[in-house]
Amino acid sequence: MAGVKSLAKDTAIYGLSSIVGRFLNWLLVPLYTIMFPVGEYGVVTFVYSVTALALVILTYGMETGFFRFANHERWVDSKLVYSTCLRSLAVSSIGFFVLVVLFVEPVTVWMQCDGNPYYVLMMAACVAMDAFMAIPYSYLRYSRRPVRFAVLRLINIAVNIGLNLFFILLCPWLMAHAPASVRWFYRPEFGIGYIFLANLIASSVNLLMMIPELRGFRWNFNSALWKEMLRYSAPLLVLGVAGIMNQTIDKILYPHLVTDPAEAMYGLGIYGANYKIGVLLLVFLQAFRFAYEPFIFARAKDRPEAKKQSYRDAMTYFVAFALLIFLGVMFYLDYIRYFISPRYFSGLKVVPLIMLGELFFGIFYNLSVWYKLTDRTQWGMWFSILGLVVTVFLNVLLVPSMGYMGCAVAAMTSYGIMMLVSYFVGLKKYPIGYPVGEILFYFGVAAVLYAVGVWLLPMTGISGLVCDILRLLLLTLFVWIFMRRRHITFAALTAPLKRFK
């Protein structure tokens, strides 16, 4: 249980930066959806989907590889592992940017950036810098320095958001009231390009602030270590590519599955905006993932039964908390939806499917412990490829008839299949003994509460305020059931607070 408490503490700190950062970034969604036409927001959605895929390719599994070899019994010098990773990613990131510069015209056409190569070049530079900085961020996690990690991320997010507000709100106002102050650098026709420019400046500032993590040691490179890390990480690259493609391939394919290009970008804008509403669950997943990887490798040295119990507890708490977030978002979706423009409300029906899909993916990530600890990462590769095949097949099958709703169905189905296959294979390869009955019980309770809160209460004609209060009671009931089932007392929850008295 002590291990789970440590995991919870790190998750909370990582979660602070993720929750605050995601929430602040979330506040940009209404800005984008109000200030730009739906079709232009569709272009933003498409560009960021492609860059997310490029970022995974450029890190090629080295983050997990770093944790594995920094804790490896044969490679005791973690700084050697760190410097080897840094030099590898530095070369590959620079090479990527040079390639984009050389082929910027065809890349611009493919990314549908309206003939503006500056969009492509700015995002290529962002991807190159962010890929390189993945290892310093991993080293902070390995060194158990979540506060430094959180501060750097929050500064990066603050710069990005501040520049978005400056370029998209303040500059147009100044252009109308004091044009001489901004005319020398501001061009209204650059439009959504200022979103990418803000990202580029923020990434550059983040790289400069990361300098302390890049000094104080020799940048040695061990070719034998590097080759071994590549062998370990290669399946993780495929896993990562397939995993991120599961999240982005629907947005990349969508313009090619809808006949009318204008209609395609309009629908993609609707889907992309509503996809953002699931951000609360995504925030928790991201915070959990930051803390979970160091956690599982640190627990690997414990007694077999003790470490397996830690993994069981982590899975159970993860599922319960994720279900609580799901219920909270769905119960109060009538309010949350106003974070996007009313022009996008027609896509709200995808929100529960997207959130369930992300929940399934979170469980799949928990299950990944067995093949990461046993160095059989190729299994994760096969699971992700299976999910990708399902995603592509269902998108091609469903999008022409269902539109972006087909994207949501495909995502949820794909993650569900990945989760189930990983569980049953892991049951034979590395049995951990997850409390499946208890987890299914929480799913059942959540399903009943969802039906009451989302379907039954609105049908009774109860006023909005009373309905909201009853939904809050339903959320409290879920927490109470979980605490009773896990034998958690209120005193145990408040005990840490007493230390500050």
Beta strands, then each sheet from edge to edge (+ up, - down):
end
